[in-house]
């Protein structure tokens, strides 16, 4: 496997040095067609981003928030909610069949989207609670990050779908798999605009054959292309892995809240928990 990662203690200094190089910034901006997925990359605060289909509040998400802040970054979640749902992708399945940890160690893994409604964008599916899969996960984020005292991170998210498609067209996409054509742009974004936190070798989906294929056919070639075209390697910090990081911990809810959540979903608890710390 290739050595593609930057040590977390060196990432901030490397990114800041590149951000202060106006010629370098201009070169990368031109490479991206002067198109950014969000204006946050133009701000003064150094950004770290985790790219997932739908922002969630699993152990992985909470770990990302913790280690990114410790390294001096403001954590953001980059989503792709319009990407088609498929049962072949473990992350997409767990978005609508989430592993949840309740009080007293109880664990569940139930579908929140009926079989006949599992068609369309992963973040746009209608749940059994009457709102979208994205809203369902956002409600959980508000609960979990609120309980962690990190309310300010709840809305630190932006969608990359339109940007991916625009960049894919610029990089020669005609038909078929979009990822090989937008991924060079994503890697270029991580050279000067923000630091990508990821684990292309491990993580919750390490056993997936599709992940290995994606790494070898999309990730590595994209990194090589960016390094050849720009003379820069993307700044990627390897996200630590631990067993069970795909689980969302809701064990802090009380008995009545658990019952309400299971009956009406995550958003039903928002008004009830306002002001609770």
C-alpha angles and dihedrals in degrees: 000000000000124000099240102147132101118213109253092234090059100041099084095049092046093050094045092051090052093045090055092055103089095189091052092048091050092050093052092044090053090048088057093047089248087288121134125180092228140003092241088086088063094056128098096248115091109245130215117189137194114202113216133148093245125011109246140168103239124141087269092055093048091048091051091052091050100047094040092054091045088055092052101260135123106236121229133175118226111205138194102195096164095060109118118262116243132169088223090075114074094201092054092048092050090051090065098024098041123188103233130188115209132186117297091027096288113157129197136179108187132157115253093188121063119238095250091053098052094103125102136028114355093234094041100059119121112244128210087256095065099255136084128281089245092054090047091055092042089056089054091049090054090052098044100040090041089055089048090053090247101114090142091068096055094089097035093117139107133182121243099189099105092039092051091053093046092050093045089057091050091051094052106272115165106155142331126041111016099197100078088057102045097037095076087059091050090051091047089052087058094055097073113348102059145340119259117220110204146132111218093173103042136009130111092311097047093119093056114109088207090062092055090048091048091049094050099038102035114014102045095042090049093051090048091049094051092047090051096044099040104020089235136109117219115251103245121171115200111239110226117246131221132166113268096022089131091066122099111222113219095157090120092071118101124235096267092047091051091052092048093047093051092048102040106014136241099307092059090072099053100089091038093057099043107130095015114127 
